[in-house]
Amino acid sequence: MAQEERGGAGGGEVAADPQPPTPHPLQQQEQREDAKLAGTEDAAGSAGEMAEGASVAAGVVPEGFDLITEGKAGILVHKDASVFYNKVQVKNRDLSVFVLNEFAHQLKLEADMAKRLKAAGSGFRKMPEKNEASEGGDRGGAKSGGSSKGGSDGYVGLRVMEALSASGLRSCRYWKEVVEGVGLDYIQVNDVEKDAVDSIKRNKAYNGITSERFNPTEADAIVELYKHRGPAEAPKPAPRAKSLCVKQEAKFRVDKDVFDVVDLDPYGSPSVFLDSAIQAVREGGLLCVTATDLAALCGKNPDMCFTRYGAMPFAGSGFCVHEMALRILLGSMEQTANKYNRYLVPLLSVQMDFYARVFVRVHYSKNEPKRTPCKLAHVYKSRELQSYFLQPLAKLKDNSKAENHVIKLASLEVPRACPHTGAPMLIGGPIWTDPIQNMAFVESLRSRFQGGPMPNGFDASKLDAADLVQGVVSAVAEELVDVPLERSLPMICKTLHCQVPSELEFFSALVNGGYRFSKVLDQAPPSPHKAQGERHERRRKGHGQRARVCR
């Protein structure tokens, strides 16, 4: 209806003379910059540039609004709370700002590697999928002389799409705080609600953001993402170093080019946005996804989980509920990506409070998606015990070359009944069984809390929820990434009707038995609020002493 109202003349009106199309704001800005260089800029252009958001002065809180400050940004919230602000997700936004700075830094290392290869006459090659550049010891990188909003000097900055922005707080923080590596060049701040877009423009003005590279838009997120979908064929890696760009690829076509980063943070399930979002990410780009429908992913509503993600959780069993949720989400995203000759490489996957958050790189390939059935498996779990078996959907043929994957059907490798009690086996999944963390990337994140500020000044220890974010990263860094699913010692002892041994006794027995193990820590540290802290403590006591165990 809104589009029809804005669409033009009705059926009985006389058609007016055709008017020339209005240039996009970024095109207008480029025209004004060209005019300024030529000395012919008129005053009307400057006046029009200042008209939008002129009712709100930078740093001034208007009457009838409250100020909420987070990180280096602030937002104006009307006293009637017409635009939603979720205070609990401060950890989510802090972690996202942190990851984007690290990702921008990694892209700069990859660009420097490409320049070295070019100088050595080795030509271009695909950028490292697993942060090979960060494994050489240069975690700090060389200072690039600061970061501007056109990208750091000599590099093409990040182009970001926040598809579901609400107040625009996350995007304001990205604009003001993502300063490392290649920097940030452009961000589209989108929402379908007019009130939300008005709030975004108001908050843009309050934060003193005058650049048109910060672009609020009012559109359906799915439609807008489809406008930016990339080709099905695998493109050449887009160089980040401007010296390697062909025809100045720093020019970004705001109406159709793919993004370096797409951020999805819906209220509920992200499943309906995944198809369009994955297609809107460039080769090697970053997709950030939040899922707040843990009731479905963790098994309370298994039928809903299947309709949204195509997988079955274990309802009411308490079996690895949060990790199963992450692996179901990643498996669904991977299968969606495979439809368009893309595949995913997870960088960081966490569960905090009432939501799951995953950061994955998207790569183009015709061959790699063929290996996806080998990354997915059904979980067979005893009805009476916590013991489980993984049944992969397929296996690689032994003579299959790495560059030409050939798979074969997997034979059944699990017993039909529990080998310990004879009870029936429950079937869950399929779930993602490849690593859900990139340990080189996670270790680089963890090192930022000890090494001081990053080269361009971003300091992870100064985040509002720095202690909580550090706890999440440290917990992830301690896990065995090649061992899917965990085992709970209290649950085992409950089945055996025996006293729970101390951690020292338990882990010493594992060492003497020749097992590899890692203690599974809570990724979300206890809340400072008393009621939430008490619930967390009860949950910790009931499910503590969890470990990943493997020979």
C-alpha positions in Angstrom: 0.0 0.0 0.0 2.8 2.4 0.9 4.5 1.8 -2.4 1.3 2.4 -4.3 0.7 5.7 -2.5 4.2 6.8 -3.4 3.9 5.3 -6.9 2.5 8.2 -8.9 -0.7 9.2 -10.7 -4.0 7.4 -10.3 -6.0 6.0 -13.1 -8.0 9.1 -13.9 -5.2 11.7 -13.7 -3.6 13.3 -16.7 0.0 12.2 -17.2 2.4 15.0 -16.5 5.5 15.7 -18.5 8.2 13.1 -17.8 10.7 14.4 -15.2 14.3 13.4 -15.2 15.2 10.8 -12.5 16.4 12.2 -9.3 20.1 11.3 -8.8 20.9 9.2 -5.8 22.3 11.1 -2.8 25.7 9.6 -3.3 25.7 10.7 -6.9 24.6 14.2 -5.8 27.5 14.2 -3.3 30.0 13.2 -6.0 28.6 16.0 -8.3 29.0 18.6 -5.5 32.6 17.4 -4.8 33.4 17.7 -8.5 31.9 21.1 -8.6 33.9 22.1 -5.5 37.1 21.1 -7.2 36.1 23.1 -10.2 35.1 26.1 -8.0 31.5 26.2 -9.3 29.6 24.8 -6.3 26.4 26.7 -5.7 25.0 27.5 -2.3 21.8 25.6 -3.0 23.6 22.3 -3.0 25.1 22.9 0.4 21.7 24.1 1.8 20.0 20.9 0.5 22.7 18.8 2.1 22.1 20.3 5.5 18.3 20.2 5.3 17.9 16.6 6.3 18.2 16.1 10.1 18.6 19.9 10.6 16.1 19.7 13.4 18.5 17.8 15.5 21.9 19.3 16.3 24.9 17.1 16.9 25.2 16.3 20.6 22.0 18.1 21.6 19.1 16.1 23.1 15.8 17.6 22.0 12.8 18.0 24.3 10.7 14.8 24.7 13.6 12.5 24.1 15.9 10.4 26.3 19.6 9.8 25.5 21.0 6.3 25.6 24.8 6.1 25.3 26.6 2.9 24.2 30.2 2.7 23.1 31.1 5.9 21.2 27.6 6.4 19.9 24.3 7.7 21.4 20.7 7.4 20.3 17.7 9.5 21.0 14.7 7.5 22.3 11.3 9.1 22.4 9.6 9.0 25.7 6.8 7.0 24.2 9.4 4.3 23.2 8.0 4.0 19.7 11.3 2.5 18.5 12.6 -0.7 20.1 15.9 -0.6 22.1 17.2 -3.9 23.6 19.6 -3.2 26.4 20.4 -6.9 26.9 22.0 -7.1 23.5 24.9 -4.7 24.5 27.2 -7.8 24.5 26.0 -8.7 21.0 26.8 -5.2 19.7 30.1 -5.0 21.5 31.1 -8.4 20.1 30.0 -7.4 16.6 32.1 -4.1 16.7 35.0 -6.2 18.0 34.7 -8.8 15.2 34.3 -6.2 12.5 37.5 -4.5 13.6 39.4 -7.8 13.6 37.9 -8.7 10.2 38.9 -5.4 8.7 42.4 -6.0 10.0 42.6 -9.5 8.5 41.5 -8.1 5.1 44.3 -5.6 5.3 46.8 -8.4 5.9 45.3 -10.3 3.0 45.6 -7.2 0.8 49.3 -6.8 1.8 49.9 -10.5 0.9 48.3 -9.9 -2.5 50.5 -6.9 -3.1 53.6 -9.0 -2.2 52.5 -11.7 -4.5 52.0 -9.2 -7.3 55.4 -7.6 -6.7 57.0 -11.0 -6.8 55.3 -11.8 -10.1 53.2 -14.6 -8.6 49.9 -13.2 -9.8 46.7 -13.2 -7.9 45.4 -16.1 -5.9 42.4 -16.7 -3.7 42.5 -15.0 -0.4 43.2 -17.1 2.7 40.0 -18.8 4.0 41.3 -19.5 7.4 43.3 -16.4 8.3 46.6 -17.8 7.1 47.9 -14.2 7.2 47.3 -14.0 10.9 49.3 -17.2 11.7 52.6 -15.7 10.8 52.9 -13.7 14.0 52.1 -10.3 12.7 48.9 -9.8 14.7 49.3 -6.1 15.1 50.0 -5.2 11.5 51.7 -2.0 10.4 50.1 1.3 11.2 48.4 2.8 8.1 48.2 6.3 9.2 44.6 6.2 10.5 41.3 5.3 9.1 39.0 7.5 7.1 35.4 6.8 6.1 36.5 6.2 2.6 38.6 3.3 3.8 42.2 3.4 5.1 44.8 5.1 2.9 45.5 2.7 0.0 42.7 0.3 0.8 39.1 -0.2 -0.2 37.0 0.1 3.0 34.3 -2.2 4.2 30.8 -1.8 2.6 28.3 -2.9 5.2 24.5 -3.6 5.1 22.5 -3.7 8.3 19.2 -5.0 7.0 17.1 -4.7 10.2 18.4 -1.6 12.0 15.5 -0.4 14.3 17.1 2.7 16.0 20.4 2.5 14.0 22.5 2.2 17.1 24.6 -0.7 15.8 25.3 1.1 12.6 26.2 4.3 14.4 28.7 2.3 16.5 30.1 0.6 13.3 30.6 4.1 11.7 32.4 5.6 14.8 34.3 2.5 16.1 35.3 0.3 13.1 38.7 2.0 12.5 41.1 -0.9 12.0 42.6 -2.5 9.0 40.9 -1.4 5.7 38.5 0.8 7.6 34.8 1.4 6.7 33.7 3.0 3.5 29.9 2.8 3.3 27.0 1.5 5.4 23.4 1.1 4.4 21.1 1.4 7.4 17.8 -0.2 6.5 14.4 -0.8 8.1 10.9 -1.3 6.8 9.2 0.9 9.4 9.0 4.7 8.7 9.3 5.5 12.4 12.5 3.4 12.6 14.0 5.2 9.6 13.1 8.6 11.1 14.8 7.5 14.3 17.9 6.4 12.3 18.1 9.8 10.6 17.7 11.6 13.9 20.4 9.5 15.5 22.7 10.1 12.5 22.3 13.8 13.1 22.8 13.6 16.9 26.0 11.6 16.4 27.4 14.3 14.1 27.5 11.9 11.0 27.1 14.2 8.0 28.5 11.9 5.3 26.1 10.4 2.7 28.1 7.2 3.0 26.0 6.5 6.0 22.8 5.9 4.1 19.4 5.3 5.9 16.9 3.5 3.7 13.2 2.5 4.1 12.7 -0.8 2.4 11.8 -4.5 2.9 15.0 -6.1 3.9 14.5 -9.2 1.7 13.8 -7.1 -1.4 16.7 -4.8 -0.7 19.1 -7.7 -0.3 18.0 -9.3 -3.5 18.8 -6.1 -5.3 22.4 -6.6 -4.3 22.8 -10.3 -5.0 26.0 -11.4 -6.6 26.6 -13.6 -9.6 26.2 -17.4 -9.4 29.5 -17.9 -11.1 32.6 -17.6 -8.9 34.0 -14.1 -9.4 37.7 -13.2 -9.1 38.6 -12.1 -5.6 37.9 -8.3 -5.2 41.3 -6.7 -4.3 41.3 -4.6 -1.1 44.4 -2.7 -2.1 43.6 0.2 -4.3 46.8 -0.3 -6.2 45.5 -3.7 -7.4 42.0 -2.4 -8.3 40.9 -2.5 -12.0 39.2 0.8 -13.1 39.1 2.0 -9.5 36.8 -0.6 -7.9 36.6 1.8 -4.9 33.5 3.2 -6.7 30.6 1.4 -5.1 27.3 1.2 -6.9 24.9 1.6 -4.1 21.9 0.3 -6.0 23.3 -3.2 -6.9 26.8 -4.0 -5.8 27.4 -6.8 -3.2 28.5 -6.0 0.3 31.5 -6.9 2.3 29.5 -7.4 5.5 25.8 -8.2 5.9 24.4 -8.0 9.4 21.1 -9.7 10.3 19.7 -9.2 13.8 16.0 -10.0 13.5 13.5 -10.2 16.4 12.9 -14.0 16.0 14.1 -16.4 13.4 16.6 -15.3 10.6 15.5 -18.2 8.4 13.4 -16.0 6.0 16.3 -13.6 5.4 19.1 -16.2 4.8 18.5 -16.8 1.1 18.7 -13.1 0.2 21.5 -12.2 2.7 23.9 -15.0 1.5 23.6 -13.8 -2.1 24.3 -10.2 -1.1 27.8 -11.0 0.4 30.8 -10.7 -1.8 33.5 -13.4 -2.2 35.3 -13.7 1.1 32.8 -11.4 2.8 31.3 -11.6 6.3 27.8 -12.6 7.2 26.7 -11.9 10.8 23.5 -13.6 11.9 21.5 -13.5 15.2 18.8 -16.1 16.0 16.6 -15.3 19.0 14.3 -18.3 18.5 16.1 -20.6 20.8 12.9 -22.2 21.9 12.7 -23.8 18.5 16.4 -24.4 18.0 16.9 -25.9 21.5 14.0 -28.4 21.2 11.0 -26.9 22.9 9.2 -26.6 19.6 10.9 -29.2 17.4 8.3 -29.0 14.7 8.9 -25.3 14.3 12.7 -25.9 14.2 12.2 -28.3 11.3 10.0 -25.9 9.3 12.5 -23.1 9.7 15.8 -24.9 9.6 15.1 -28.4 8.1 16.5 -30.2 11.2 15.2 -31.9 14.3 16.5 -31.1 17.8 16.1 -33.4 20.8 13.0 -32.2 22.6 13.2 -32.0 26.4 16.3 -34.2 26.8 18.8 -31.4 27.9 21.3 -32.9 25.5 23.8 -30.3 24.2 20.9 -27.9 23.6 22.9 -24.8 22.9 25.6 -26.4 20.8 23.0 -28.3 18.8 21.2 -25.0 18.2 24.4 -23.5 16.8 25.1 -26.5 14.6 21.5 -26.7 13.3 21.7 -23.0 12.4 25.0 -23.4 10.6 23.9 -26.5 8.7 20.8 -24.6 7.5 22.9 -21.6 6.4 25.3 -23.9 4.5 22.6 -25.7 2.6 21.1 -22.4 1.6 24.5 -21.1 0.4 25.1 -24.3 -1.7 22.1 -23.4 -3.9 24.1 -20.5 -5.3 27.5 -22.1 -5.6 28.6 -20.7 -2.2 29.9 -22.3 1.0 30.6 -21.0 4.5 33.6 -20.9 6.7 32.6 -20.1 10.4 34.8 -17.7 12.2 33.0 -17.4 15.5 29.8 -19.1 16.8 28.4 -18.3 20.3 25.3 -18.6 22.4 24.6 -15.9 24.9 21.5 -15.2 27.0 18.5 -15.8 24.8 20.1 -15.8 21.4 22.7 -17.4 19.1 25.2 -15.3 17.1 27.4 -16.6 14.3 30.0 -14.9 12.1 30.8 -16.7 8.8 32.8 -16.0 5.7 31.1 -16.6 2.4 33.1 -18.1 -0.5 32.1 -18.8 -4.1 32.9 -22.2 -5.6 31.3 -24.8 -7.9 33.3 -27.7 -6.3 33.4 -27.1 -2.6 29.6 -27.3 -2.0 29.8 -30.9 -3.2 31.5 -31.6 0.1 28.6 -30.3 2.2 27.0 -33.8 2.8 30.3 -34.8 4.5 30.0 -31.8 6.9 26.5 -32.8 8.0 25.4 -35.7 10.1 22.4 -37.1 11.9 22.7 -37.6 15.7 21.6 -40.9 17.2 21.1 -40.6 20.9 20.0 -43.3 23.4 16.5 -42.7 24.8 17.8 -43.5 28.3 21.4 -42.2 28.3 23.4 -39.2 27.1 25.5 -41.4 24.8 25.3 -40.6 21.1 26.6 -41.5 17.7 27.1 -39.4 14.6 26.0 -40.7 11.2 27.4 -38.6 8.3 25.2 -38.1 5.3 28.1 -39.0 2.9 31.8 -39.5 2.7 34.6 -38.4 0.3 35.9 -41.1 -2.0 39.4 -42.2 -1.0 40.8 -41.4 -4.5 39.1 -38.0 -4.6 41.4 -35.1 -5.3 41.2 -32.0 -3.1 40.3 -29.8 -6.0 37.6 -32.2 -7.4 35.4 -33.6 -4.6 33.6 -36.8 -5.3 31.4 -38.2 -2.6 29.8 -41.5 -2.0 26.8 -42.6 0.1 27.7 -43.4 3.7 26.8 -46.8 5.2 25.0 -47.0 8.5 27.6 -46.8 11.2 25.4 -46.7 14.3 23.7 -49.4 16.3 20.0 -49.8 16.0 19.6 -49.9 19.8 21.6 -48.5 22.7 24.6 -50.8 23.2 24.5 -50.2 27.0 20.8 -50.5 27.8 19.1 -51.8 24.6 16.9 -48.7 24.6 15.7 -47.3 21.2 17.9 -44.7 19.5 16.4 -41.2 19.0 17.3 -39.4 15.7 18.2 -35.7 15.5 19.7 -33.3 13.0 21.2 -33.1 10.5 23.7 -30.8 12.2 27.0 -29.2 11.1 29.9 -31.3 12.3 32.8 -29.3 10.9 34.5 -26.8 13.3 32.2 -24.0 14.3 35.1 -21.7 15.3 38.2 -20.5 13.4 40.8 -20.9 16.1 43.3 -18.5 14.4 40.7 -15.8 14.3 39.5 -16.6 17.9 43.1 -16.5 19.2 43.7 -13.2 17.5 40.5 -11.8 19.2 41.7 -13.1 22.6 45.2 -11.5 22.1 43.6 -8.1 21.8 42.7 -8.0 25.5 46.4 -8.4 26.5 48.2 -6.5 23.8 46.7 -3.0 24.3 45.0 -1.0 21.6 45.1 -2.1 18.0 47.2 -0.1 15.5 44.5 2.5 14.8 43.4 2.9 18.4 40.5 0.4 18.9 40.8 -1.0 22.4 38.7 -4.1 23.2 39.2 -3.6 26.9 37.3 -0.3 26.7 34.1 -1.9 25.4 31.0 -1.4 27.7 30.8 -5.2 28.2 34.5 -5.9 27.9 34.5 -8.5 30.7 31.6 -10.4 29.3 33.0 -10.3 25.7 36.4 -11.5 27.0 34.8 -14.3 28.9 33.0 -15.4 25.7 36.1 -15.3 23.6 38.2 -17.1 26.2 35.7 -19.9 26.6 35.6 -20.5 22.9 39.4 -20.4 22.7 39.7 -23.3 25.1 37.5 -25.8 23.2 38.5 -28.7 21.0 37.0 -27.5 17.7 37.3 -30.9 16.0 35.1 -32.7 18.5 31.4 -32.0 18.0 29.1 -32.1 21.0 30.0 -32.3 24.6 29.5 -34.7 27.5 28.2 -33.7 30.9 29.8 -35.4 33.9 26.8 -34.8 36.3 24.4 -36.3 33.8 26.6 -39.4 33.4 26.9 -39.8 37.2 23.1 -39.4 37.5 22.6 -42.3 35.2 25.2 -44.4 37.1 23.8 -43.3 40.5 27.2 -42.3 41.8 28.7 -39.3 43.4 30.2 -36.7 41.0 34.0 -36.7 41.3 36.0 -33.6 41.5 37.3 -32.0 38.3 40.9 -32.9 39.2 40.0 -36.5 39.5 37.9 -36.6 36.4 40.4 -34.8 34.1 43.3 -36.8 35.5 41.5 -40.0 34.7 41.0 -38.7 31.1 44.7 -37.9 30.8 45.8 -41.3 32.1 43.3 -43.0 29.7 44.9 -41.3 26.7 42.1 -39.0 25.9 42.2 -35.5 24.5 39.7 -33.2 26.3 38.8 -29.6 26.8 36.6 -28.2 29.6 33.5 -26.6 28.3 33.0 -23.3 29.9 29.9 -21.2 30.0 30.1 -18.8 27.1 27.9 -16.3 28.9 29.3 -15.2 32.3 26.7 -14.6 35.1 24.6 -11.5 34.9 25.2 -8.7 37.5 21.4 -8.7 38.1 20.6 -10.8 41.2 17.7 -12.8 39.8 19.5 -13.6 36.6 22.7 -14.4 38.5 20.8 -16.9 40.7 19.3 -18.7 37.7 22.7 -18.8 36.1 24.2 -20.4 39.3 21.5 -23.0 39.4 22.1 -23.8 35.8 25.9 -24.0 36.2 25.6 -26.4 39.1 23.1 -28.6 37.2 25.1 -28.8 34.0 28.7 -28.0 35.2 31.8 -30.1 34.6 31.1 -30.5 30.9 33.9 -31.6 28.5 34.7 -32.5 25.0 36.4 -35.8 25.0 38.2 -37.6 22.2 41.1 -40.1 21.9 
